[in-house]
Amino acid sequence: MSTLKDRLTADMRAALKARDELTTSTLRMALAAIGTAEVAGKAKRDLSDDEVLAVLTKEAKKRREAATAFADAGRTEQAAKENAEGEVLDRYLPKQLGDDELAELVAGALAAGGFTGKAQMGPAMKAAQAAVAGRAEGGRVAAEVRRQLGV
């Protein structure tokens, strides 16, 4: 079992004992998503820390998108709940890159690969994602790659 999954389980148990309903329910949801990812495919397997991190990132993104949708629909209580769940998940995610740091990493990846135009968007994205290593959302990375390629 991965150490991140162990930490999530331990934190969920501590939150349960402390009667912290928000943290308990959020971590239960995250552990359920991890369990689903473990049984996806032909055989059950333990996920690595990187794979658990990918699942948590996906869940946090779902919370942000749901919060935006609820806020746009005028359901502020539900939006606040989704934002709070997202904040709980953010404790387990790596610190997100700032705009300047992201631009610098993308520029380095594009220069290293010699990517220059729209036709090379796919390989450029792959190189940029590898350089960023999950510390920024794909949409932000894609926007920066497009901006630097002049697309």
KEMARFI-873007 format. One record per residue: residue number from 1; residue in three letters; x, z, y of N, C-alpha, C, O, CB in turn. Coordinates in steps of 0.02 Angstrom, whole numbers. Glycine has a CB too. Layout:
SITE  resi  resn     n_X     n_Z     n_Y    ca_X    ca_Z    ca_Y     c_X     c_Z     c_Y     o_X     o_Z     o_Y    cb_X    cb_Z    cb_Y
SITE   NUM   ALA       X       Z       Y       X       Z       Y       X       Z       Y       X       Z       Y       X       Z       Y
...
// end
This chain:
SITE  resi  resn     n_X     n_Z     n_Y    ca_X    ca_Z    ca_Y     c_X     c_Z     c_Y     o_X     o_Z     o_Y    cb_X    cb_Z    cb_Y
SITE     1   MET      43       0     -59       0       0       0      45       0      62      98      31      62     -48      62       0
SITE     2   SER      24     -34     114      65     -39     173      63      26     213      16      66     207      41     -98     217
SITE     3   THR     114      37     252     117      98     291      66      98     347      40     151     366     187     107     320
SITE     4   LEU      50      40     375       0      37     428     -69      54     399    -108      89     431      -2     -34     460
SITE     5   LYS     -83      30     340    -147      46     308    -150     121     292    -203     152     301    -157       4     243
SITE     6   ASP     -95     150     270     -92     222     258    -106     261     322    -142     310     322     -23     242     229
SITE     7   ARG     -76     237     377     -86     270     442    -159     266     464    -187     315     489     -40     239     495
SITE     8   LEU    -190     208     454    -261     200     471    -304     248     430    -349     280     457    -284     127     459
SITE     9   THR    -290     254     366    -328     298     322    -319     370     343    -368     407     347    -306     289     249
SITE    10   ALA    -258     391     357    -245     460     377    -279     475     444    -307     529     453    -169     472     383
SITE    11   ASP    -275     428     491    -307     438     556    -383     441     550    -416     478     586    -287     383     604
SITE    12   MET    -410     401     504    -483     402     494    -504     470     466    -554     498     487    -504     345     446
SITE    13   ARG    -465     496     419    -481     562     390    -476     616     444    -518     661     447    -433     578     331
SITE    14   ALA    -425     612     486    -418     661     540    -476     657     589    -501     708     612    -351     651     577
SITE    15   ALA    -497     597     605    -554     587     650    -618     613     619    -661     641     653    -561     513     669
SITE    16   LEU    -625     603     554    -683     628     518    -686     704     521    -739     733     533    -682     605     444
SITE    17   LYS    -629     736     511    -626     810     514    -639     835     584    -669     888     594    -558     834     489
SITE    18   ALA    -617     797     634    -626     816     704    -695     797     730    -712     810     788    -572     784     747
SITE    19   ARG    -735     765     688    -802     741     705    -802     692     764    -847     693     806    -847     801     722
SITE    20   ASP    -751     650     765    -745     597     815    -780     535     786    -750     496     750    -669     582     834
SITE    21   GLU    -844     527     803    -884     474     773    -859     404     790    -858     360     747    -956     481     794
SITE    22   LEU    -840     393     852    -817     327     873    -755     305     834    -753     251     806    -802     326     948
SITE    23   THR    -705     349     832    -643     332     796    -656     324     722    -630     278     690    -589     386     809
SITE    24   THR    -696     369     694    -711     366     622    -744     300     604    -723     266     557    -756     424     602
SITE    25   SER    -796     282     641    -833     220     625    -789     158     636    -792     110     597    -897     215     666
SITE    26   THR    -749     159     689    -706     102     703    -653      93     649    -641      37     626    -672     110     772
SITE    27   LEU    -621     148     628    -570     142     577    -600     126     509    -568      92     469    -530     207     573
SITE    28   ARG    -661     150     496    -694     130     433    -706      55     433    -695      22     382    -761     168     425
SITE    29   MET    -729      29     489    -741     -43     495    -676     -81     485    -676    -132     450    -772     -60     564
SITE    30   ALA    -622     -57     514    -557     -91     508    -533     -89     435    -508    -139     409    -505     -59     554
SITE    31   LEU    -540     -31     403    -519     -25     333    -562     -68     287    -537     -95     237    -521      48     310
SITE    32   ALA    -626     -75     304    -670    -119     264    -647    -192     272    -647    -229     223    -743    -111     287
SITE    33   ALA    -629    -212     332    -605    -280     344    -539    -292     306    -528    -346     279    -594    -293     419
SITE    34   ILE    -496    -241     304    -434    -247     267    -448    -253     193    -418    -294     158    -388    -186     281
SITE    35   GLY    -495    -213     168    -515    -217      97    -542    -285      79    -528    -311      25    -566    -164      81
SITE    36   THR    -582    -314     124    -609    -380     112    -553    -432     109    -554    -477      66    -659    -399     168
SITE    37   ALA    -504    -425     153    -448    -471     153    -406    -464      89    -377    -512      64    -404    -461     215
SITE    38   GLU    -403    -402      63    -364    -390       3    -395    -424     -59    -359    -446    -104    -357    -316     -10
SITE    39   VAL    -461    -427     -61    -494    -457    -120    -510    -531    -111    -536    -562    -156    -557    -419    -136
SITE    40   ALA    -494    -558     -52    -504    -629     -41    -454    -667     -84    -395    -648     -88    -498    -648      35
SITE    41   GLY    -475    -720    -114    -431    -758    -157    -447    -744    -230    -499    -717    -246    -358    -741    -142
SITE    42   LYS    -401    -763    -273    -414    -758    -345    -403    -688    -372    -436    -668    -420    -370    -806    -381
SITE    43   ALA    -356    -650    -343    -341    -584    -369    -331    -535    -311    -309    -553    -257    -278    -586    -413
SITE    44   LYS    -349    -471    -324    -339    -419    -273    -265    -407    -264    -227    -406    -312    -376    -354    -293
SITE    45   ARG    -245    -397    -202    -175    -383    -187    -171    -338    -127    -217    -336     -86    -135    -449    -176
SITE    46   ASP    -116    -302    -121    -104    -261     -63     -77    -305      -7     -35    -348     -19     -55    -202     -78
SITE    47   LEU    -101    -293      54     -78    -332     111     -15    -300     139      -6    -240     137    -132    -336     165
SITE    48   SER      28    -342     166      88    -317     201      66    -291     270      10    -303     291     143    -373     207
SITE    49   ASP     112    -257     303      96    -232     370      79    -289     418      34    -281     460     156    -192     398
SITE    50   ASP     114    -345     412      99    -402     456      29    -429     444      -6    -447     491     151    -458     445
SITE    51   GLU       9    -431     380     -59    -455     364    -112    -406     388    -164    -427     412     -65    -467     288
SITE    52   VAL     -98    -341     382    -145    -290     407    -150    -296     483    -204    -290     511    -122    -218     387
SITE    53   LEU     -94    -308     515     -93    -317     588    -134    -377     608    -169    -376     659     -21    -324     613
SITE    54   ALA    -131    -431     569    -170    -491     583    -245    -475     577    -285    -499     618    -151    -548     535
SITE    55   VAL    -264    -436     527    -335    -417     519    -357    -375     579    -411    -385     606    -345    -379     453
SITE    56   LEU    -316    -327     599    -333    -284     656    -338    -324     721    -382    -312     762    -281    -228     665
SITE    57   THR    -294    -373     729    -296    -415     789    -361    -455     790    -393    -461     843    -236    -464     790
SITE    58   LYS    -381    -481     733    -443    -519     728    -503    -474     744    -549    -495     779    -451    -549     658
SITE    59   GLU    -503    -413     719    -558    -367     731    -561    -347     805    -615    -342     834    -551    -304     688
SITE    60   ALA    -503    -336     836    -501    -319     907    -528    -376     949    -563    -366     999    -429    -300     928
SITE    61   LYS    -511    -437     930    -535    -496     966    -611    -501     960    -645    -517    1009    -502    -560     939
SITE    62   LYS    -638    -486     901    -711    -486     892    -743    -436     939    -795    -451     968    -729    -469     819
SITE    63   ARG    -712    -377     947    -740    -326     991    -741    -349    1064    -790    -340    1099    -701    -260     985
SITE    64   ARG    -686    -381    1085    -683    -405    1154    -736    -459    1167    -770    -459    1218    -613    -433    1170
SITE    65   GLU    -742    -505    1119    -792    -559    1127    -863    -531    1127    -905    -553    1166    -783    -611    1072
SITE    66   ALA    -876    -483    1083    -943    -452    1080    -957    -414    1144   -1013    -417    1169    -949    -405    1019
SITE    67   ALA    -908    -379    1170    -918    -341    1232    -935    -389    1290    -978    -374    1331    -855    -300    1250
SITE    68   THR    -901    -445    1292    -915    -495    1344    -986    -522    1337   -1022    -528    1386    -864    -552    1341
SITE    69   ALA   -1005    -537    1275   -1072    -564    1263   -1126    -513    1281   -1176    -530    1312   -1080    -584    1189
SITE    70   PHE   -1115    -450    1263   -1164    -398    1280   -1167    -387    1355   -1222    -379    1383   -1147    -333    1244
SITE    71   ALA   -1110    -387    1388   -1110    -378    1460   -1146    -435    1495   -1183    -424    1543   -1037    -372    1486
SITE    72   ASP   -1135    -496    1472   -1169    -555    1501   -1244    -552    1491   -1283    -578    1531   -1141    -619    1472
SITE    73   ALA   -1265    -520    1436   -1336    -514    1421   -1368    -453    1454   -1427    -440    1446   -1347    -511    1345
SITE    74   GLY   -1328    -414    1491   -1354    -356    1526   -1360    -294    1482   -1394    -246    1501   -1421    -372    1554
SITE    75   ARG   -1329    -294    1424   -1332    -236    1379   -1268    -195    1388   -1222    -199    1347   -1341    -259    1304
SITE    76   THR   -1265    -157    1442   -1204    -122    1461   -1184     -68    1411   -1125     -57    1399   -1211     -93    1529
SITE    77   GLU   -1233     -33    1382   -1217      20    1334   -1181      -9    1273   -1130      18    1251   -1280      57    1312
SITE    78   GLN   -1208     -63    1246   -1178     -95    1187   -1109    -124    1205   -1063    -121    1164   -1223    -150    1159
SITE    79   ALA   -1103    -152    1265   -1038    -179    1287    -987    -122    1292    -929    -131    1273   -1046    -215    1355
SITE    80   ALA   -1008     -65    1319    -962      -8    1325    -940      16    1256    -882      35    1246    -995      49    1363
SITE    81   LYS    -985      16    1208    -969      37    1139    -917     -11    1109    -869      11    1078   -1033      40    1095
SITE    82   GLU    -928     -76    1118    -881    -126    1091    -812    -118    1124    -761    -124    1090    -908    -197    1102
SITE    83   ASN    -811    -106    1189    -748     -96    1225    -712     -34    1199    -651     -35    1190    -759     -90    1300
SITE    84   ALA    -750      19    1186    -720      81    1161    -690      70    1091    -636      95    1075    -772     138    1159
SITE    85   GLU    -726      32    1049    -700      17     982    -636     -25     988    -588     -15     951    -753     -21     940
SITE    86   GLY    -635     -72    1035    -576    -113    1046    -517     -70    1067    -460     -84    1047    -590    -166    1098
SITE    87   GLU    -529     -19    1108    -475      25    1131    -447      65    1072    -387      77    1069    -500      72    1185
SITE    88   VAL    -490      86    1026    -466     122     966    -420      76     925    -367      97     903    -526     146     923
SITE    89   LEU    -441      13     916    -400     -34     878    -334     -51     913    -283     -62     881    -439     -98     864
SITE    90   ASP    -336     -52     980    -276     -69    1018    -219     -19    1007    -161     -36    1017    -293     -72    1092
SITE    91   ARG    -236      43     987    -185      93     973    -138      71     916     -81      92     913    -217     160     955
SITE    92   TYR    -163      28     872    -125       7     813     -93     -61     821     -55     -84     778    -171       7     752
SITE    93   LEU    -107     -95     876     -80    -162     889     -18    -157     932     -11    -111     972    -133    -207     922
SITE    94   PRO      28    -205     925      87    -205     969      66    -217    1041      15    -248    1055     138    -258     947
SITE    95   LYS     107    -193    1087      94    -202    1158      91    -276    1174     134    -315    1153     148    -166    1202
SITE    96   GLN      39    -296    1210      31    -367    1227      81    -387    1282      98    -347    1326     -41    -381    1251
SITE    97   LEU     104    -448    1278     152    -475    1326     118    -487    1393      60    -505    1396     184    -540    1301
SITE    98   GLY     155    -476    1446     131    -493    1513     137    -569    1523     167    -604    1483     170    -455    1568
SITE    99   ASP     108    -593    1577     109    -665    1590     180    -692    1599     197    -746    1574      68    -681    1652
SITE   100   ASP     222    -654    1634     291    -677    1645     331    -679    1580     368    -726    1567     326    -631    1695
SITE   101   GLU     323    -626    1538     358    -624    1474     335    -681    1429     376    -712    1395     347    -556    1440
SITE   102   LEU     269    -693    1429     242    -747    1388     269    -814    1410     290    -855    1368     165    -747    1392
SITE   103   ALA     270    -827    1476     296    -890    1502     369    -900    1483     390    -955    1466     288    -893    1579
SITE   104   GLU     408    -846    1485     479    -849    1468     489    -866    1394     530    -908    1377     514    -783    1485
SITE   105   LEU     451    -833    1350     457    -846    1278     435    -917    1260     468    -950    1220     415    -796    1238
SITE   106   VAL     380    -939    1290     356   -1007    1277     406   -1059    1302     419   -1108    1268     286   -1019    1310
SITE   107   ALA     434   -1047    1361     484   -1094    1388     544   -1098    1341     571   -1152    1329     506   -1071    1459
SITE   108   GLY     566   -1041    1316     623   -1041    1269     607   -1079    1205     649   -1116    1180     642    -970    1253
SITE   109   ALA     546   -1069    1178     527   -1103    1116     521   -1178    1127     541   -1217    1084     460   -1075    1090
SITE   110   LEU     494   -1198    1185     487   -1270    1199     555   -1302    1209     567   -1358    1187     443   -1281    1262
SITE   111   ALA     600   -1267    1244     667   -1294    1256     706   -1300    1190     741   -1349    1178     706   -1250    1306
SITE   112   ALA     700   -1249    1148     736   -1249    1084     713   -1306    1039     754   -1336    1003     727   -1183    1048
SITE   113   GLY     648   -1322    1041     622   -1376     999     624   -1444    1032     613   -1494     999     552   -1360     980
SITE   114   GLY     639   -1446    1096     641   -1510    1132     573   -1541    1141     567   -1602    1144     686   -1557    1096
SITE   115   PHE     521   -1500    1145     452   -1526    1153     440   -1544    1226     456   -1506    1271     400   -1473    1129
SITE   116   THR     410   -1604    1237     402   -1626    1306     333   -1652    1323     315   -1651    1382     451   -1679    1319
SITE   117   GLY     293   -1675    1276     230   -1707    1296     171   -1686    1255     175   -1645    1209     238   -1780    1291
SITE   118   LYS     114   -1715    1273      50   -1699    1241      51   -1714    1166      20   -1678    1127      -6   -1738    1275
SITE   119   ALA      86   -1765    1146      88   -1785    1076     121   -1731    1032     110   -1729     972     126   -1851    1068
SITE   120   GLN     161   -1689    1063     196   -1637    1025     163   -1568    1032     195   -1517    1020     268   -1632    1049
SITE   121   MET      99   -1567    1051      63   -1503    1062      61   -1461     999      73   -1400    1002      -8   -1517    1086
SITE   122   GLY      47   -1490     941      43   -1452     878     108   -1418     860     109   -1357     850      22   -1498     822
SITE   123   PRO     162   -1456     854     226   -1423     838     248   -1374     892     279   -1323     877     280   -1477     828
SITE   124   ALA     232   -1389     955     251   -1344    1009     213   -1278    1003     241   -1225    1014     236   -1376    1077
SITE   125   MET     149   -1282     985     109   -1221     975     137   -1179     918     140   -1118     922      35   -1239     961
SITE   126   LYS     156   -1213     864     184   -1178     806     247   -1140     826     256   -1082     807     198   -1227     748
SITE   127   ALA     290   -1172     863     353   -1141     885     338   -1083     934     370   -1030     930     399   -1192     919
SITE   128   ALA     291   -1094     979     274   -1042    1028     243    -981     994     259    -925    1010     226   -1069    1082
SITE   129   GLN     198    -993     945     167    -938     909     220    -898     871     216    -837     869     113    -964     860
SITE   130   ALA     268    -932     842     321    -897     806     363    -855     854     382    -799     837     367    -948     769
SITE   131   ALA     376    -880     914     415    -843     963     377    -782     989     407    -729    1000     434    -889    1021
SITE   132   VAL     312    -789     997     271    -735    1024     258    -682     971     253    -623     987     205    -763    1051
SITE   133   ALA     253    -702     909     245    -658     851     187    -608     858     196    -548     846     309    -619     840
SITE   134   GLY     129    -633     876      69    -591     877      64    -544     936      19    -501     938      67    -552     816
SITE   135   ARG     108    -550     985     105    -505    1043      63    -533    1101      63    -505    1155     174    -490    1067
SITE   136   ALA      29    -590    1088     -17    -618    1137     -68    -658    1099     -54    -686    1045      21    -663    1190
SITE   137   GLU    -128    -662    1126    -182    -699    1094    -166    -773    1093    -132    -799    1137    -250    -687    1130
SITE   138   GLY    -192    -807    1042    -180    -878    1034    -203    -919    1093    -171    -968    1112    -213    -903     971
SITE   139   GLY    -259    -900    1123    -285    -935    1181    -238    -933    1240    -229    -982    1276    -352    -907    1200
SITE   140   ARG    -209    -874    1251    -161    -867    1306     -99    -908    1293     -72    -940    1338    -142    -793    1316
SITE   141   VAL     -76    -908    1230     -16    -946    1212     -30   -1021    1221      10   -1057    1250       5    -932    1138
SITE   142   ALA     -89   -1043    1197    -107   -1114    1203    -111   -1135    1276     -88   -1190    1294    -174   -1128    1168
SITE   143   ALA    -139   -1093    1318    -145   -1110    1389     -76   -1116    1421     -64   -1161    1461    -186   -1056    1426
SITE   144   GLU     -30   -1071    1402      37   -1074    1430      75   -1135    1405     112   -1167    1444      76   -1011    1412
SITE   145   VAL      67   -1153    1341     100   -1212    1314      74   -1274    1350     113   -1318    1369      87   -1217    1237
SITE   146   ARG       8   -1278    1358     -21   -1335    1394       6   -1340    1465      24   -1394    1488     -98   -1330    1396
SITE   147   ARG      10   -1282    1498      34   -1282    1568     106   -1307    1570     124   -1347    1614      28   -1210    1598
SITE   148   GLN     148   -1283    1525     219   -1302    1527     230   -1373    1503     279   -1405    1524     260   -1253    1485
SITE   149   LEU     187   -1399    1460     194   -1469    1437     162   -1517    1487     172   -1578    1483     162   -1478    1368
SITE   150   GLY     124   -1490    1534      90   -1532    1583      30   -1568    1554      13   -1623    1576     138   -1582    1611
SITE   151   VAL      -2   -1538    1505     -60   -1569    1472    -123   -1554    1511    -177   -1575    1492     -68   -1545    1399
// end
